[in-house]
Amino acid sequence: MNIQIAGESSLIIYFGDETSPEISAQVQQTAQRLPELMGDSLVDLVPSYASLLVLFNPLLTDELHVRQAIAKATASIASAEQSEGHLVELPVYYAEESGPDLTALAERAQLSVQEVIDLHQSTEYRVYAIGFAPGFAYLGQVDERIAAPRLSTPRQKVPKGAVAIADRQTAIYPAVSPGGWNLIGLCPTPMFDPNAEPSMPVSVGDRVRFKSISREEFLSLGGELPEAGGQPS
């Protein structure tokens, strides 16, 4: 573990150089313990794949005391059991009209479209980080047979709920935005609602499984298909 200064009132903890469930669990466990140890002096925590950004109030504490709190929080994680997090099932309508890159991805992988769908929904993914936009959860890792590089030219408009793959990561776009990931379906479950409690259906450390649903089920759950022939622009 390596702790470095990230700003005048922030430190970043590096737990390792790779992405793994074990390191993700260490990040999660530390993030759970620090609020109790730091109290009001803690401003925010930003977990990522293998690091944790700690922002503190310099009027209430200093770097030395924050480092001491981090030391206490991480003292027993080496022997702690890996946290499994919550298991969240998310429905997906996989089809050409909901996933414009589904066929191309299947052809590149030399698989049928149904095989791509089966592989994507048969894996249990871990939420490694949330970023890019509120509710954008980075999930890993997809089966290497359906891993796919980002698009050479990103789309200007990816629809809300788009289920996508980039390299060995998969994610759901929480809102309409630009994006360069491969789109394979649509999820009707809102990934971010500032008026809900909790505001997101998943947190870092949770586990996610996708479940294939029909077009009718997707629409009945509140899903919306993109316009212009069903393909995002």
C-alpha positions as CSV (number, residue, x, y, z in Angstrom):
1,M,0.0,0.0,0.0
2,N,1.2,3.5,-0.9
3,I,-0.1,6.8,0.3
4,Q,0.6,10.0,-1.6
5,I,-0.4,13.6,-1.4
6,A,-3.1,14.4,-4.0
7,G,-3.7,18.1,-3.0
8,E,-3.6,20.6,-0.2
9,S,-6.3,18.7,1.6
10,S,-6.4,15.2,0.1
11,L,-4.4,12.0,0.1
12,I,-4.7,9.0,-2.2
13,I,-4.1,5.5,-1.2
14,Y,-2.8,3.0,-3.8
15,F,-3.6,-0.6,-2.9
16,G,-1.8,-2.2,-5.8
17,D,-1.0,-2.0,-9.5
18,E,-3.7,-4.3,-10.9
19,T,-7.5,-4.8,-10.9
20,S,-8.7,-7.7,-8.9
21,P,-11.6,-8.6,-6.6
22,E,-9.1,-8.8,-3.6
23,I,-7.8,-5.3,-4.1
24,S,-11.3,-4.0,-4.8
25,A,-12.4,-5.5,-1.5
26,Q,-9.5,-3.7,0.3
27,V,-10.6,-0.4,-1.2
28,Q,-14.2,-1.0,-0.1
29,Q,-13.3,-2.1,3.4
30,T,-11.1,1.0,4.0
31,A,-13.8,3.3,2.6
32,Q,-16.2,1.7,5.1
33,R,-13.9,2.3,8.1
34,L,-12.6,5.8,7.5
35,P,-15.8,7.7,8.2
36,E,-16.0,6.3,11.7
37,L,-12.3,7.1,12.4
38,M,-12.3,10.6,10.9
39,G,-15.7,11.9,11.8
40,D,-16.5,15.4,10.6
41,S,-13.0,16.0,9.4
42,L,-13.7,13.7,6.4
43,V,-15.1,15.6,3.4
44,D,-15.4,12.8,0.9
45,L,-14.1,9.5,-0.3
46,V,-13.6,8.6,-4.0
47,P,-13.0,4.8,-4.5
48,S,-11.5,3.5,-7.8
49,Y,-10.2,0.2,-9.1
50,A,-7.1,0.1,-6.9
51,S,-7.1,3.4,-5.1
52,L,-9.0,5.5,-2.7
53,L,-9.0,9.3,-2.7
54,V,-9.4,10.8,0.8
55,L,-10.5,14.5,1.0
56,F,-10.4,16.1,4.5
57,N,-11.2,19.4,6.1
58,P,-7.8,21.1,6.9
59,L,-9.6,23.2,9.6
60,L,-10.4,20.1,11.6
61,T,-7.4,17.8,11.0
62,D,-4.1,17.6,9.2
63,E,-2.1,15.2,7.0
64,L,-0.5,13.4,10.0
65,H,-3.8,12.6,11.7
66,V,-5.3,11.5,8.4
67,R,-2.4,9.1,7.7
68,Q,-2.9,7.7,11.2
69,A,-6.6,7.1,10.5
70,I,-5.7,5.4,7.2
71,A,-3.2,3.2,9.1
72,K,-5.9,2.1,11.6
73,A,-8.4,1.5,8.8
74,T,-6.1,-0.6,6.8
75,A,-4.4,-2.5,9.7
76,S,-6.5,-5.6,9.5
77,I,-7.6,-5.7,5.9
78,A,-4.9,-8.2,4.9
79,S,-6.6,-10.8,7.1
80,A,-10.1,-9.7,6.6
81,E,-12.4,-11.8,4.4
82,Q,-13.2,-10.4,1.0
83,S,-16.5,-8.5,1.1
84,E,-19.0,-10.0,-1.4
85,G,-21.2,-6.9,-1.6
86,H,-24.8,-7.0,-2.6
87,L,-25.9,-9.0,-5.6
88,V,-27.9,-6.8,-8.0
89,E,-29.8,-8.3,-11.0
90,L,-30.3,-5.9,-13.9
91,P,-32.6,-6.6,-16.9
92,V,-31.3,-6.1,-20.4
93,Y,-33.1,-6.1,-23.8
94,Y,-30.4,-7.4,-26.1
95,A,-31.3,-6.8,-29.8
96,E,-30.1,-5.1,-32.9
97,E,-32.5,-2.2,-32.3
98,S,-31.3,-1.7,-28.7
99,G,-27.7,-2.7,-29.3
100,P,-26.4,-1.4,-32.6
101,D,-22.9,-2.9,-32.1
102,L,-24.2,-6.4,-31.1
103,T,-23.9,-8.0,-34.5
104,A,-20.5,-6.5,-35.3
105,L,-19.1,-7.6,-32.0
106,A,-20.4,-11.1,-32.6
107,E,-18.9,-11.2,-36.0
108,R,-15.5,-10.0,-34.7
109,A,-15.6,-12.7,-32.0
110,Q,-16.7,-15.3,-34.5
111,L,-19.7,-16.1,-32.3
112,S,-23.4,-16.0,-32.9
113,V,-25.4,-13.1,-31.4
114,Q,-27.1,-15.4,-29.0
115,E,-23.7,-16.7,-27.8
116,V,-22.6,-13.1,-27.1
117,I,-25.8,-12.5,-25.1
118,D,-25.3,-15.8,-23.2
119,L,-21.7,-15.0,-22.3
120,H,-22.5,-11.5,-21.2
121,Q,-25.4,-12.5,-18.9
122,S,-23.7,-15.6,-17.5
123,T,-20.9,-13.7,-15.7
124,E,-21.1,-12.2,-12.3
125,Y,-19.5,-8.8,-12.5
126,R,-18.0,-6.7,-9.7
127,V,-18.5,-3.0,-9.4
128,Y,-14.9,-1.7,-9.4
129,A,-15.5,2.0,-9.6
130,I,-18.2,4.7,-10.3
131,G,-17.2,7.6,-12.4
132,F,-17.3,9.5,-15.8
133,A,-20.9,10.4,-14.8
134,P,-23.0,9.9,-11.7
135,G,-24.2,6.3,-11.8
136,F,-21.7,5.1,-14.4
137,A,-20.5,1.9,-12.8
138,Y,-17.4,0.2,-14.2
139,L,-18.0,-3.6,-14.1
140,G,-15.5,-6.3,-14.7
141,Q,-14.5,-8.5,-16.2
142,V,-16.3,-9.7,-19.3
143,D,-15.5,-13.0,-20.8
144,E,-12.4,-12.5,-22.9
145,R,-14.2,-13.9,-26.0
146,I,-16.5,-10.9,-26.1
147,A,-14.0,-8.2,-25.0
148,A,-13.9,-5.5,-27.6
149,P,-11.9,-2.3,-28.1
150,R,-13.5,1.1,-27.9
151,L,-15.0,2.5,-31.2
152,S,-12.5,4.4,-33.3
153,T,-15.0,7.2,-33.6
154,P,-17.1,7.8,-30.5
155,R,-20.9,8.4,-30.8
156,Q,-22.1,11.9,-30.1
157,K,-25.2,10.6,-28.4
158,V,-25.5,7.3,-26.6
159,P,-29.0,6.7,-25.2
160,K,-29.8,6.4,-21.5
161,G,-29.6,2.8,-20.3
162,A,-27.3,1.6,-23.1
163,V,-25.4,-1.5,-22.0
164,A,-21.9,-1.5,-23.4
165,I,-18.6,-3.2,-23.6
166,A,-15.1,-1.7,-23.8
167,D,-12.1,-4.0,-23.5
168,R,-13.0,-6.3,-20.6
169,Q,-15.3,-3.9,-18.9
170,T,-19.0,-3.5,-19.2
171,A,-21.3,-0.7,-18.1
172,I,-24.6,1.0,-18.4
173,Y,-24.9,4.6,-19.5
174,P,-26.9,6.4,-16.8
175,A,-27.9,9.3,-19.0
176,V,-27.7,10.4,-22.7
177,S,-24.1,11.3,-23.3
178,P,-21.3,10.9,-25.8
179,G,-19.5,7.6,-25.7
180,G,-17.2,5.2,-27.5
181,W,-18.2,1.8,-26.0
182,N,-19.8,-1.0,-28.0
183,L,-23.5,-1.0,-27.4
184,I,-25.2,-4.4,-27.1
185,G,-28.5,-3.7,-25.4
186,L,-30.6,-1.4,-23.2
187,C,-31.4,-1.6,-19.5
188,P,-34.7,0.0,-18.2
189,T,-33.4,0.3,-14.6
190,P,-32.4,3.9,-13.8
191,M,-28.7,3.9,-12.8
192,F,-28.9,7.3,-11.1
193,D,-31.8,9.2,-9.6
194,P,-30.8,12.2,-7.3
195,N,-34.3,12.1,-5.7
196,A,-34.2,8.4,-4.8
197,E,-32.6,6.8,-1.7
198,P,-30.2,5.3,-2.5
199,S,-29.6,7.4,-5.7
200,M,-27.9,4.4,-7.4
201,P,-28.9,0.7,-7.5
202,V,-25.2,-0.4,-7.1
203,S,-22.2,0.6,-5.1
204,V,-18.5,-0.1,-5.4
205,G,-17.9,-3.7,-4.2
206,D,-21.4,-4.9,-5.3
207,R,-21.9,-7.8,-7.7
208,V,-24.0,-7.5,-10.8
209,R,-25.7,-10.1,-13.0
210,F,-27.6,-9.2,-16.2
211,K,-30.8,-10.9,-17.2
212,S,-32.1,-11.0,-20.8
213,I,-35.6,-9.7,-21.2
214,S,-37.9,-9.4,-24.2
215,R,-38.9,-6.2,-26.0
216,E,-42.3,-6.3,-24.4
217,E,-40.8,-6.7,-20.9
218,F,-38.3,-3.8,-21.6
219,L,-41.1,-1.4,-22.5
220,S,-43.4,-2.5,-19.6
221,L,-40.5,-1.7,-17.2
222,G,-40.4,1.8,-18.5
223,G,-37.6,1.4,-21.1
224,E,-37.5,3.6,-24.1
225,L,-36.1,2.7,-27.5
226,P,-34.0,5.3,-29.4
227,E,-35.6,7.1,-32.3
228,A,-34.3,7.2,-35.9
229,G,-35.0,3.6,-36.7
230,G,-34.0,2.3,-33.3
231,Q,-30.3,3.3,-33.6
232,P,-28.5,6.0,-31.6
233,S,-26.9,8.8,-33.5
